[in-house]
C-alpha cells in the first residue's frame, strides 16, 4: 500500500472549479484528511479521452471519511511527494459502497 500523506494536501490545477461542480470545496478535503479518514490504494487503470484515445492513469489513493459536518466524502489523491504532500485530484459524496467499505475493517488511517 502506498504511504499516507503525512504532510497534508495540496490543490491540483483546476481542482477548485472541479470540486465546485461536485458540490464540494478544497477545504472539505482538508476536513476529511484531518479527521478519521481511511485510505485505500487505487491501482493504475486505463482510461479513455474524449477523442477516444487511451491513456494510463498512475497509481493513486482513495481517501474516504466524514467532514466536520458528518457528510461522508471520497477524494482521489496523488501518491505523496518527498515532503508527504498529496494533490487532490477529484472528490464526491461517498457512495453507499464507499461508506460500507469505510465502516468495515481494512484500509489505513493516518493516526
MMTF fields as JSON, N, C-alpha, C and O atoms, coordinates in Angstrom:
{
  "mmtfVersion": "1.0.0",
  "mmtfProducer": "UNKNOWN",
  "numBonds": 443,
  "numAtoms": 444,
  "numGroups": 111,
  "numChains": 1,
  "numModels": 1,
  "chainsPerModel": [1],
  "groupsPerChain": [111],
  "chainIdList": ["A"],
  "bondAtomList": [4, 2, 8, 6, 12, 10, 16, 14, 20, 18, 24, 22, 28, 26, 32, 30, 36, 34, 40, 38, 44, 42, 48, 46, 52, 50, 56, 54, 60, 58, 64, 62, 68, 66, 72, 70, 76, 74, 80, 78, 84, 82, 88, 86, 92, 90, 96, 94, 100, 98, 104, 102, 108, 106, 112, 110, 116, 114, 120, 118, 124, 122, 128, 126, 132, 130, 136, 134, 140, 138, 144, 142, 148, 146, 152, 150, 156, 154, 160, 158, 164, 162, 168, 166, 172, 170, 176, 174, 180, 178, 184, 182, 188, 186, 192, 190, 196, 194, 200, 198, 204, 202, 208, 206, 212, 210, 216, 214, 220, 218, 224, 222, 228, 226, 232, 230, 236, 234, 240, 238, 244, 242, 248, 246, 252, 250, 256, 254, 260, 258, 264, 262, 268, 266, 272, 270, 276, 274, 280, 278, 284, 282, 288, 286, 292, 290, 296, 294, 300, 298, 304, 302, 308, 306, 312, 310, 316, 314, 320, 318, 324, 322, 328, 326, 332, 330, 336, 334, 340, 338, 344, 342, 348, 346, 352, 350, 356, 354, 360, 358, 364, 362, 368, 366, 372, 370, 376, 374, 380, 378, 384, 382, 388, 386, 392, 390, 396, 394, 400, 398, 404, 402, 408, 406, 412, 410, 416, 414, 420, 418, 424, 422, 428, 426, 432, 430, 436, 434, 440, 438],
  "bondOrderList": [1, 1, 1, 1, 1, 1, 1, 1, 1, 1, 1, 1, 1, 1, 1, 1, 1, 1, 1, 1, 1, 1, 1, 1, 1, 1, 1, 1, 1, 1, 1, 1, 1, 1, 1, 1, 1, 1, 1, 1, 1, 1, 1, 1, 1, 1, 1, 1, 1, 1, 1, 1, 1, 1, 1, 1, 1, 1, 1, 1, 1, 1, 1, 1, 1, 1, 1, 1, 1, 1, 1, 1, 1, 1, 1, 1, 1, 1, 1, 1, 1, 1, 1, 1, 1, 1, 1, 1, 1, 1, 1, 1, 1, 1, 1, 1, 1, 1, 1, 1, 1, 1, 1, 1, 1, 1, 1, 1, 1, 1],
  "groupList": [{"groupName": "UNK", "atomNameList": ["N", "CA", "C", "O"], "elementList": ["N", "C", "C", "O"], "formalChargeList": [0, 0, 0, 0], "bondAtomList": [1, 0, 2, 1, 3, 2], "bondOrderList": [1, 1, 2], "singleLetterCode": "X", "chemCompType": "L-PEPTIDE LINKING"}],
  "groupTypeList": [0, 0, 0, 0, 0, 0, 0, 0, 0, 0, 0, 0, 0, 0, 0, 0, 0, 0, 0, 0, 0, 0, 0, 0, 0, 0, 0, 0, 0, 0, 0, 0, 0, 0, 0, 0, 0, 0, 0, 0, 0, 0, 0, 0, 0, 0, 0, 0, 0, 0, 0, 0, 0, 0, 0, 0, 0, 0, 0, 0, 0, 0, 0, 0, 0, 0, 0, 0, 0, 0, 0, 0, 0, 0, 0, 0, 0, 0, 0, 0, 0, 0, 0, 0, 0, 0, 0, 0, 0, 0, 0, 0, 0, 0, 0, 0, 0, 0, 0, 0, 0, 0, 0, 0, 0, 0, 0, 0, 0, 0, 0],
  "groupIdList": [1, 2, 3, 4, 5, 6, 7, 8, 9, 10, 11, 12, 13, 14, 15, 16, 17, 18, 19, 20, 21, 22, 23, 24, 25, 26, 27, 28, 29, 30, 31, 32, 33, 34, 35, 36, 37, 38, 39, 40, 41, 42, 43, 44, 45, 46, 47, 48, 49, 50, 51, 52, 53, 54, 55, 56, 57, 58, 59, 60, 61, 62, 63, 64, 65, 66, 67, 68, 69, 70, 71, 72, 73, 74, 75, 76, 77, 78, 79, 80, 81, 82, 83, 84, 85, 86, 87, 88, 89, 90, 91, 92, 93, 94, 95, 96, 97, 98, 99, 100, 101, 102, 103, 104, 105, 106, 107, 108, 109, 110, 111],
  "secStructList": [7, 7, 7, 7, 7, 1, 1, 3, 3, 3, 3, 7, 6, 6, 2, 2, 2, 2, 2, 2, 2, 6, 6, 7, 7, 2, 2, 2, 2, 2, 2, 2, 2, 2, 6, 6, 7, 3, 3, 3, 3, 3, 7, 7, 3, 3, 3, 3, 7, 6, 6, 1, 7, 3, 3, 3, 3, 7, 7, 3, 3, 3, 3, 3, 3, 3, 7, 6, 6, 1, 7, 3, 3, 3, 3, 3, 3, 3, 7, 7, 7, 6, 6, 1, 3, 3, 3, 3, 3, 3, 3, 3, 3, 7, 7, 2, 2, 2, 2, 2, 2, 2, 2, 1, 1, 7, 1, 3, 3, 7, 7],
  "xCoordList": [0.851, 0.0, 0.884, 1.906, 0.52, 1.31, 1.265, 0.378, 2.231, 2.281, 1.105, 0.614, 0.662, -0.403, 0.224, 1.307, -0.416, 0.165, 0.209, -0.822, 1.398, 1.534, 1.724, 1.541, 2.085, 2.36, 1.169, 1.272, 0.045, -1.137, -1.478, -0.852, -2.483, -2.991, -2.695, -2.628, -2.519, -2.313, -3.342, -3.723, -3.8, -4.755, -4.05, -2.995, -4.618, -4.092, -4.649, -5.575, -4.088, -4.514, -5.987, -6.402, -6.768, -8.176, -9.085, -10.275, -8.541, -9.345, -10.478, -11.534, -10.288, -11.338, -12.621, -13.702, -12.513, -13.688, -14.245, -15.461, -13.356, -13.786, -14.59, -15.672, -14.075, -14.793, -16.105, -17.104, -16.101, -17.318, -18.439, -19.597, -18.101, -19.11, -19.676, -20.777, -18.923, -19.38, -20.021, -20.372, -20.174, -20.777, -19.828, -20.265, -18.535, -17.522, -16.529, -16.545, -15.679, -14.6, -13.332, -13.39, -12.192, -10.911, -10.871, -10.299, -11.475, -11.439, -12.195, -11.93, -13.141, -13.806, -12.8, -12.846, -11.901, -10.854, -9.948, -9.551, -9.622, -8.779, -9.497, -8.868, -10.824, -11.602, -11.527, -11.3, -11.72, -11.68, -10.285, -10.15, -9.244, -7.863, -7.544, -6.857, -8.042, -7.758, -8.551, -8.202, -9.605, -10.448, -10.051, -8.916, -11.0, -10.712, -10.844, -11.575, -10.142, -10.213, -9.523, -8.593, -9.996, -9.328, -8.81, -9.411, -7.683, -7.018, -6.951, -6.609, -7.286, -7.297, -6.499, -6.569, -5.743, -4.997, -5.941, -6.993, -5.553, -6.262, -5.225, -4.442, -5.22, -4.198, -4.277, -5.31, -3.206, -3.24, -4.361, -4.693, -4.937, -6.018, -5.973, -5.457, -6.514, -6.571, -7.888, -8.948, -7.825, -8.993, -9.061, -8.099, -10.19, -10.374, -10.612, -11.451, -9.857, -10.051, -11.316, -11.912, -11.725, -12.912, -12.758, -13.746, -11.508, -11.276, -11.172, -10.916, -11.368, -11.323, -9.968, -9.855, -8.929, -7.607, -7.515, -8.214, -6.649, -6.492, -5.25, -4.27, -5.305, -4.138, -4.152, -5.187, -3.026, -2.878, -2.807, -1.902, -3.764, -3.709, -2.68, -2.564, -1.929, -0.963, -1.658, -2.848, -0.908, -1.425, -1.783, -1.053, -2.885, -3.359, -3.905, -3.811, -4.475, -5.136, -6.483, -6.696, -7.389, -8.731, -8.813, -8.466, -9.277, -9.459, -10.957, -11.649, -11.461, -12.881, -13.038, -12.33, -13.969, -14.219, -15.205, -15.626, -15.579, -16.532, -15.854, -14.698, -16.601, -16.115, -16.598, -17.181, -16.364, -16.768, -18.267, -18.717, -19.042, -20.497, -21.065, -22.277, -20.211, -20.651, -20.945, -21.278, -20.829, -21.026, -19.883, -18.725, -20.2, -19.167, -18.731, -19.548, -17.436, -16.883, -15.747, -15.081, -15.531, -14.447, -13.605, -14.139, -12.289, -11.366, -10.305, -9.852, -9.913, -8.804, -7.578, -7.609, -6.488, -5.256, -4.105, -4.082, -3.147, -1.899, -1.104, -1.37, -0.138, 0.748, 1.572, 1.892, 1.921, 2.652, 4.009, 4.682, 4.393, 5.718, 6.733, 6.392, 7.969, 9.024, 8.785, 9.424, 7.877, 7.565, 6.294, 5.862, 5.7, 4.496, 3.21, 2.181, 3.234, 2.032, 1.42, 2.137, 0.101, -0.614, -1.494, -2.039, -1.625, -2.523, -3.928, -4.103, -4.925, -6.319, -6.673, -6.585, -7.073, -7.366, -8.852, -9.204, -9.719, -11.166, -11.822, -11.153, -13.112, -13.845, -15.338, -15.816, -16.078, -17.522, -18.108, -17.377, -19.441, -20.123, -19.968, -20.197, -19.585, -19.319, -20.553, -21.678, -20.31, -21.376, -21.674, -20.914, -22.771, -23.116, -21.999, -21.638, -21.451, -20.356, -19.112, -18.459, -18.779, -17.612, -17.841, -16.917, -19.068, -19.381, -19.284, -18.766, -19.779, -19.693, -18.242, -17.86, -17.436, -16.011, -15.322, -14.45, -15.698, -15.119, -15.411, -14.538, -16.649, -17.064, -16.621, -16.706, -16.157, -15.642, -14.154, -13.483, -13.646, -12.201, -11.453, -11.946, -10.28, -9.454, -9.156, -9.681, -8.317, -7.863, -6.859, -6.615, -6.296, -5.332, -5.744, -6.297, -5.467, -5.749, -4.431, -3.391, -4.493, -3.285, -2.777, -1.567, -3.643, -3.229, -3.252, -2.933],
  "yCoordList": [-1.185, 0.0, 1.231, 1.25, 2.255, 3.487, 4.178, 3.933, 5.034, 5.808, 6.768, 7.24, 7.052, 8.018, 9.402, 9.549, 10.43, 11.772, 12.348, 12.735, 12.403, 12.927, 14.435, 15.061, 15.039, 16.468, 17.327, 18.553, 16.721, 17.492, 17.383, 16.636, 18.144, 18.11, 19.418, 20.481, 19.318, 20.48, 20.429, 19.343, 21.595, 21.587, 21.312, 21.885, 20.447, 20.239, 21.342, 22.054, 21.477, 22.528, 22.352, 21.271, 23.413, 23.389, 22.679, 22.514, 22.255, 21.446, 22.238, 21.671, 23.537, 24.315, 24.312, 24.066, 24.582, 24.555, 23.147, 22.952, 22.169, 20.778, 20.341, 19.772, 20.599, 20.219, 20.983, 20.437, 22.252, 23.053, 22.404, 22.43, 21.816, 21.137, 19.9, 19.451, 19.355, 18.2, 18.641, 17.803, 19.953, 20.465, 20.488, 20.523, 20.467, 20.434, 21.578, 22.289, 21.738, 22.717, 22.052, 20.997, 22.676, 22.097, 21.919, 20.946, 22.856, 22.719, 21.487, 21.004, 20.955, 19.705, 18.552, 17.692, 18.544, 17.511, 17.64, 16.635, 18.872, 19.084, 18.624, 18.064, 18.862, 18.386, 16.868, 16.33, 16.182, 14.719, 14.242, 13.332, 14.851, 14.452, 14.617, 13.777, 15.703, 15.972, 15.079, 14.955, 14.459, 13.61, 12.145, 11.818, 11.263, 9.822, 9.192, 8.218, 9.745, 9.234, 7.88, 7.568, 7.096, 5.847, 5.998, 6.679, 5.351, 5.437, 4.055, 3.074, 3.992, 2.74, 2.938, 4.007, 1.929, 2.079, 2.1, 1.462, 2.833, 2.816, 2.48, 3.339, 1.223, 0.797, 1.566, 2.165, 1.56, 2.207, 1.613, 0.436, 2.421, 1.937, 2.652, 3.764, 1.999, 2.582, 3.33, 2.797, 4.547, 5.403, 5.831, 5.651, 6.394, 6.852, 8.362, 8.871, 9.074, 10.512, 10.763, 9.837, 12.038, 12.404, 12.081, 11.817, 12.101, 11.802, 10.298, 9.898, 9.473, 8.027, 7.399, 6.174, 8.205, 7.638, 7.171, 7.675, 6.212, 5.626, 6.181, 6.528, 6.258, 6.656, 5.881, 5.359, 5.815, 5.058, 6.03, 6.861, 5.927, 6.725, 6.113, 4.889, 6.942, 6.403, 5.846, 6.073, 5.131, 4.666, 5.88, 6.87, 5.793, 6.868, 6.25, 5.04, 7.083, 6.545, 7.214, 8.355, 6.471, 6.959, 7.252, 6.41, 8.461, 8.869, 8.984, 9.72, 8.258, 8.251, 8.594, 8.056, 9.493, 9.824, 10.959, 11.552, 11.267, 12.334, 13.702, 13.828, 14.731, 16.096, 16.569, 15.788, 17.825, 18.351, 18.293, 18.23, 18.314, 18.258, 16.849, 16.675, 15.839, 14.448, 13.861, 12.68, 14.67, 14.108, 13.154, 13.457, 12.011, 11.078, 11.477, 11.545, 11.741, 12.204, 11.31, 10.677, 11.262, 10.491, 11.426, 12.234, 11.315, 12.105, 11.189, 10.256, 11.456, 10.756, 11.644, 12.829, 11.047, 11.783, 11.187, 9.99, 12.04, 11.524, 10.872, 11.107, 10.061, 9.499, 10.632, 11.592, 10.544, 11.636, 11.9, 10.983, 13.183, 13.552, 13.354, 12.831, 13.771, 13.546, 14.326, 14.038, 15.307, 16.082, 15.586, 16.159, 14.529, 13.951, 14.623, 14.41, 15.444, 16.122, 15.345, 14.782, 15.32, 14.715, 15.763, 16.644, 15.656, 16.53, 15.948, 14.735, 16.801, 16.373, 16.383, 17.424, 15.229, 15.067, 15.289, 15.993, 14.699, 14.848, 14.44, 13.937, 14.651, 14.269, 14.256, 14.847, 13.578, 13.469, 13.002, 12.597, 13.062, 12.474, 10.96, 10.377, 10.336, 8.894, 8.099, 8.413, 7.069, 6.139, 5.234, 5.204, 4.505, 3.56, 2.527, 2.163, 2.053, 1.081, 1.64, 0.939, 2.895, 3.519, 3.716, 3.556, 4.064, 4.211, 2.866, 2.784, 1.822, 0.483, 0.071, -0.46, 0.314, -0.033, 0.739, 0.196, 1.985, 2.804, 2.201, 2.169, 1.724, 1.229, -0.203, -0.661, -0.9, -2.263, -2.21, -1.214, -3.279, -3.324, -3.268, -3.731, -2.702, -2.592, -1.138, -0.235, -0.929, 0.424, 0.846, 0.121, 2.008, 2.51, 3.905, 4.684, 4.194, 5.529, 6.253, 5.633, 7.564, 8.381, 8.293, 8.352, 8.157, 8.142, 6.756, 6.55],
  "zCoordList": [0.0, 0.0, 0.0, 0.686, -0.748, -0.761, 0.596, 1.414, 0.807, 2.039, 2.115, 1.09, 3.313, 3.551, 3.606, 4.172, 3.038, 3.045, 4.464, 5.013, 5.048, 6.409, 6.422, 7.466, 5.294, 5.232, 4.867, 4.884, 4.539, 4.18, 2.707, 1.955, 2.317, 0.948, 0.239, 0.857, -1.067, -1.92, -3.044, -3.48, -3.522, -4.634, -5.957, -6.229, -6.773, -8.123, -9.015, -8.627, -10.194, -11.118, -11.489, -11.906, -11.337, -11.692, -10.703, -10.968, -9.561, -8.631, -8.0, -7.716, -7.772, -7.11, -7.942, -7.407, -9.24, -10.12, -10.245, -10.253, -10.341, -10.477, -9.25, -9.394, -8.052, -6.832, -6.704, -6.235, -7.124, -7.047, -7.854, -7.437, -9.021, -9.838, -9.133, -9.452, -8.176, -7.393, -6.075, -5.244, -5.883, -4.659, -3.481, -2.331, -3.753, -2.695, -2.868, -3.873, -1.884, -1.932, -1.406, -0.774, -1.672, -1.236, 0.275, 0.766, 1.025, 2.48, 2.956, 4.057, 2.155, 2.503, 2.521, 3.4, 1.552, 1.52, 2.738, 3.327, 3.116, 4.298, 5.571, 6.47, 5.65, 6.805, 6.918, 8.002, 5.795, 5.808, 6.2, 7.018, 5.623, 5.919, 7.404, 7.986, 8.027, 9.438, 10.378, 11.552, 9.886, 10.727, 10.64, 10.296, 10.955, 10.954, 9.562, 9.383, 8.596, 7.225, 7.104, 7.848, 6.162, 5.794, 4.376, 3.545, 4.117, 2.824, 2.201, 2.862, 0.911, 0.169, -1.118, -1.725, -1.541, -2.796, -3.989, -3.978, -5.003, -6.282, -7.343, -7.746, -7.796, -8.748, -10.061, -10.36, -10.849, -12.159, -13.003, -12.864, -13.866, -14.723, -16.068, -16.183, -17.066, -18.407, -18.553, -18.223, -19.04, -19.234, -20.696, -21.443, -21.101, -22.468, -22.47, -21.726, -23.321, -23.5, -24.298, -24.848, -24.355, -25.129, -26.607, -27.291, -27.111, -28.532, -28.813, -29.949, -27.797, -27.976, -27.753, -27.762, -27.55, -27.294, -25.835, -24.957, -25.612, -24.281, -23.602, -24.26, -22.294, -21.507, -20.2, -19.785, -19.574, -18.329, -17.157, -17.091, -16.229, -15.005, -14.074, -14.004, -13.354, -12.407, -11.161, -10.945, -10.364, -9.083, -8.233, -8.207, -7.558, -6.684, -5.412, -5.209, -4.558, -3.376, -3.193, -3.604, -2.564, -2.286, -0.795, 0.033, -0.458, 0.926, 1.173, 0.47, 2.17, 2.494, 3.967, 4.818, 4.262, 5.654, 5.794, 4.801, 7.044, 7.286, 7.324, 7.729, 6.891, 7.076, 8.447, 9.198, 8.776, 10.085, 10.314, 11.458, 9.242, 9.352, 9.354, 9.482, 9.213, 9.228, 7.859, 7.761, 6.777, 5.43, 5.121, 5.408, 4.54, 4.107, 2.704, 1.785, 2.547, 1.282, 0.84, 1.66, -0.461, -1.061, -1.914, -2.674, -1.788, -2.592, -3.166, -2.503, -4.388, -5.027, -4.895, -5.229, -4.398, -4.143, -4.931, -5.214, -5.282, -5.854, -4.727, -3.548, -5.098, -4.078, -3.477, -4.178, -2.205, -1.562, -2.217, -2.688, -2.233, -2.709, -1.582, -0.521, -1.812, -0.814, 0.479, 1.492, 0.464, 1.665, 2.35, 3.351, 1.817, 2.403, 1.999, 2.64, 0.937, 0.447, -0.715, -1.542, -0.77, -1.894, -2.549, -1.883, -3.861, -4.607, -4.58, -4.701, -4.421, -4.525, -6.007, -6.658, -6.544, -7.967, -8.247, -9.194, -7.437, -7.577, -6.268, -5.365, -6.165, -4.96, -5.212, -6.18, -4.338, -4.465, -3.142, -2.238, -3.032, -1.882, -1.984, -3.044, -0.896, -0.904, -1.308, -0.919, -2.094, -2.465, -1.272, -0.305, -1.343, -0.287, -0.133, 0.986, -1.26, -1.206, -0.529, 0.244, -0.811, -0.179, 1.316, 2.114, 1.696, 3.118, 3.831, 4.945, 3.19, 3.767, 3.94, 4.983, 2.92, 2.992, 4.114, 4.793, 4.313, 5.378, 6.755, 7.622, 6.949, 8.263, 8.545, 9.684, 7.542, 7.742, 8.094, 7.826, 8.691, 8.929, 7.6, 6.572, 7.645, 6.446, 6.152, 6.802, 5.176, 4.883, 5.957, 6.921, 5.771, 6.75, 7.188, 6.411, 8.425, 8.953, 9.176, 9.4, 9.111, 9.28, 10.701, 10.924, 11.644, 13.051, 13.598, 14.769]
}
